[in-house]
Amino acid sequence: MADEPADLLERLVIGAVAVTERAIAAAGADLTFVQWRVLLIVGEHAEGATVSEIAARIGAQPSPASRLIGRLKQRGVVQTAREDPDRRVTRVRLTAGGHDLRRRVLDHRRADIEQVVGSMALTATEAGVVARLVRSFEPFA
């Protein structure tokens, strides 16, 4: 039973979260996991993301997401601006410090991931299966 696909994926997810938590700690980030998710989302595009987009991606309502963003803003890693003509839409962007923090965490995480993947010798078929699996998780990212 421990080698059923769902069990294996559960172990992979636990390991992936642990790798991310290690990277956050190694970067001296002092972030919660959900704060990290917000930095990831906001940093995906130069134009940032709206509060509504962030809320949807982290599975929260806009009001709690706004409070979370407010805490990140107080820490100086994001900035917000009203951009809609009727000023109802708030766009969130990374500050220079936010970009630096995001890059440091990603660099630490990438090093751990490369160490794991580097120890494996995936065939083209296996790499294709991994790619299909990754694509199936994209709606959750």
C-alpha positions as CSV (number, residue, x, y, z in Angstrom):
1,M,0.0,0.0,0.0
2,A,2.9,2.4,0.7
3,D,3.8,2.4,-3.0
4,E,0.4,3.4,-4.2
5,P,0.6,6.5,-6.4
6,A,-1.4,8.7,-4.0
7,D,0.9,7.5,-1.1
8,L,4.0,8.2,-3.1
9,L,2.7,11.6,-4.1
10,E,1.9,12.4,-0.6
11,R,5.4,11.7,0.5
12,L,6.7,13.8,-2.4
13,V,4.5,16.7,-1.4
14,I,5.7,16.5,2.2
15,G,9.3,16.4,1.0
16,A,8.7,19.4,-1.3
17,V,7.2,21.4,1.5
18,A,10.2,20.5,3.7
19,V,12.6,21.6,1.0
20,T,10.8,24.9,0.8
21,E,10.8,25.4,4.5
22,R,14.5,24.7,4.6
23,A,15.1,27.2,1.9
24,I,13.1,29.9,3.7
25,A,15.1,29.3,6.9
26,A,18.4,29.2,5.0
27,A,17.6,32.5,3.4
28,G,16.9,34.0,6.8
29,A,13.4,34.9,5.5
30,D,11.3,34.4,8.7
31,L,8.2,33.8,6.6
32,T,5.2,31.6,7.0
33,F,4.5,29.2,4.2
34,V,1.5,31.3,3.0
35,Q,3.5,34.5,3.1
36,W,6.1,32.7,0.9
37,R,3.3,31.7,-1.5
38,V,2.3,35.3,-1.8
39,L,5.9,36.4,-2.6
40,L,6.0,33.6,-5.2
41,I,2.8,34.7,-6.8
42,V,3.5,38.4,-6.8
43,G,7.0,37.8,-8.2
44,E,5.8,35.7,-11.2
45,H,5.2,38.8,-13.3
46,A,6.7,42.2,-13.4
47,E,3.2,43.8,-13.1
48,G,2.7,41.8,-9.9
49,A,-0.8,40.5,-9.0
50,T,-4.1,41.9,-7.7
51,V,-5.3,41.1,-4.2
52,S,-8.1,39.1,-5.8
53,E,-5.7,37.0,-7.9
54,I,-3.6,36.3,-4.8
55,A,-6.6,35.4,-2.7
56,A,-7.8,32.9,-5.3
57,R,-4.4,31.3,-5.7
58,I,-3.9,30.9,-1.9
59,G,-7.5,29.7,-1.3
60,A,-8.5,32.7,0.8
61,Q,-11.1,35.4,0.7
62,P,-9.9,38.9,-0.3
63,S,-10.2,40.4,3.2
64,P,-7.8,37.9,4.9
65,A,-5.5,38.1,1.9
66,S,-5.4,41.9,2.2
67,R,-4.4,41.6,5.9
68,L,-1.7,39.1,4.9
69,I,-0.5,41.5,2.2
70,G,-0.6,44.3,4.7
71,R,1.8,42.4,7.0
72,L,4.2,41.8,4.1
73,K,3.9,45.5,3.2
74,Q,4.9,46.4,6.8
75,R,8.0,44.2,6.4
76,G,8.9,46.1,3.2
77,V,8.8,43.2,0.8
78,V,5.7,44.3,-1.2
79,Q,4.1,47.5,-2.2
80,T,0.5,48.1,-3.2
81,A,-1.2,50.6,-5.5
82,R,-4.7,51.3,-6.6
83,E,-4.8,51.1,-10.4
84,D,-8.3,50.6,-11.5
85,P,-10.1,53.8,-12.7
86,D,-12.6,53.4,-9.9
87,R,-9.8,52.5,-7.5
88,R,-11.4,49.2,-6.4
89,V,-8.5,47.0,-7.6
90,T,-5.3,46.9,-5.6
91,R,-2.2,45.6,-7.4
92,V,0.7,44.2,-5.4
93,R,4.3,44.2,-6.5
94,L,7.5,43.2,-4.9
95,T,9.9,45.8,-3.6
96,A,13.6,45.5,-4.3
97,G,13.9,43.8,-0.9
98,G,11.1,41.5,-1.8
99,H,12.8,40.6,-5.1
100,D,16.0,39.9,-3.3
101,L,14.3,37.7,-0.6
102,R,12.4,35.8,-3.2
103,R,15.6,35.1,-5.2
104,R,17.5,34.0,-2.1
105,V,14.8,31.5,-1.1
106,L,14.5,30.2,-4.7
107,D,18.3,29.8,-5.0
108,H,18.4,27.8,-1.8
109,R,15.5,25.6,-2.8
110,R,16.9,25.1,-6.3
111,A,20.2,23.9,-4.9
112,D,18.4,21.2,-2.8
113,I,16.2,20.2,-5.7
114,E,19.2,19.9,-8.0
115,Q,20.9,17.7,-5.5
116,V,18.0,15.4,-5.4
117,V,17.4,15.3,-9.1
118,G,21.2,15.0,-9.8
119,S,21.3,11.8,-7.8
120,M,18.8,10.2,-10.2
121,A,19.4,9.1,-13.7
122,L,16.0,9.5,-15.3
123,T,15.3,7.9,-18.7
124,A,13.5,10.0,-21.3
125,T,10.3,8.1,-20.6
126,E,10.6,8.7,-16.8
127,A,11.3,12.4,-17.4
128,G,8.2,12.5,-19.6
129,V,6.1,11.0,-16.8
130,V,7.5,13.5,-14.3
131,A,6.6,16.3,-16.8
132,R,3.0,15.0,-17.1
133,L,2.8,14.8,-13.3
134,V,4.0,18.4,-12.9
135,R,1.5,19.7,-15.5
136,S,-1.3,18.0,-13.6
137,F,-0.4,20.0,-10.5
138,E,-0.3,23.4,-12.3
139,P,-3.9,24.3,-11.5
140,F,-3.0,24.2,-7.8
141,A,0.0,26.5,-8.1
